[in-house]
Amino acid sequence: MAPEPLKKLQQEIEKTQASNDEQAASMADLRDHIQRAIDEPENAPGLLEALRGSFAQFQADHPQLAAAIQSAVDFLAESGV
């Protein structure tokens, strides 16, 4: 079962309309990273890196998505990832 911050991030990604092809690709990549981390927790460091790398990309156009990304980053960091 996925931790709540990751579930919320998945939901936010699904309801967010990408502003361009680059954002759409980044969102698809994040979806994949999240699922891999849920399926195999040893993949969580890769998710943390992907989230940190994508935060700035969504901060201006999609502040709710950026907030969900930050919550997931905080959760993973607090979990010792």
PEQUIRA-V912721 format. One record per residue. N is the residue number from 1. RES is the residue in one letter. PSI is psi in degrees with one decimal (NA if undefined). D_CENTER is the distance of its C-alpha to the mean C-alpha in whole Angstrom. Layout:
# PEQUIRA-V912721
N/RES/PSI/D_CENTER
N/RES/PSI/D_CENTER
This chain:
# PEQUIRA-V912721
1/M/137.3/16
2/A/139.5/13
3/P/149.9/12
4/E/-45.9/12
5/P/-33.0/9
6/L/-36.5/7
7/K/-45.9/10
8/K/-39.1/9
9/L/-43.3/6
10/Q/-44.9/7
11/Q/-42.1/10
12/E/-39.5/9
13/I/-43.0/8
14/E/-33.2/11
15/K/-3.3/13
16/T/130.6/12
17/Q/119.0/15
18/A/141.6/14
19/S/-21.2/17
20/N/176.3/18
21/D/-35.6/17
22/E/-44.7/15
23/Q/-40.0/12
24/A/-42.6/13
25/A/-41.1/13
26/S/-40.0/10
27/M/-40.4/8
28/A/-41.0/10
29/D/-43.1/9
30/L/-42.6/5
31/R/-44.3/7
32/D/-45.1/9
33/H/-43.2/8
34/I/-47.4/7
35/Q/-40.8/10
36/R/-40.3/12
37/A/-34.2/11
38/I/-45.7/12
39/D/-38.5/15
40/E/95.8/16
41/P/-22.6/15
42/E/-10.9/16
43/N/0.5/13
44/A/-37.6/11
45/P/-35.7/12
46/G/-37.2/11
47/L/-45.4/7
48/L/-43.9/8
49/E/-43.6/10
50/A/-41.2/7
51/L/-45.9/5
52/R/-37.9/9
53/G/-24.6/10
54/S/-13.2/8
55/F/-52.8/8
56/A/-31.7/12
57/Q/-32.0/12
58/F/-9.5/11
59/Q/-44.5/13
60/A/-48.1/16
61/D/-28.4/15
62/H/71.5/13
63/P/-31.4/13
64/Q/-39.7/12
65/L/-42.8/8
66/A/-39.2/9
67/A/-40.0/10
68/A/-37.6/7
69/I/-46.5/5
70/Q/-39.7/8
71/S/-41.9/9
72/A/-40.2/7
73/V/-47.6/8
74/D/-45.4/11
75/F/-49.2/11
76/L/-41.0/11
77/A/-41.6/13
78/E/-24.5/16
79/S/-2.4/16
80/G/16.9/17
81/V/NA/14
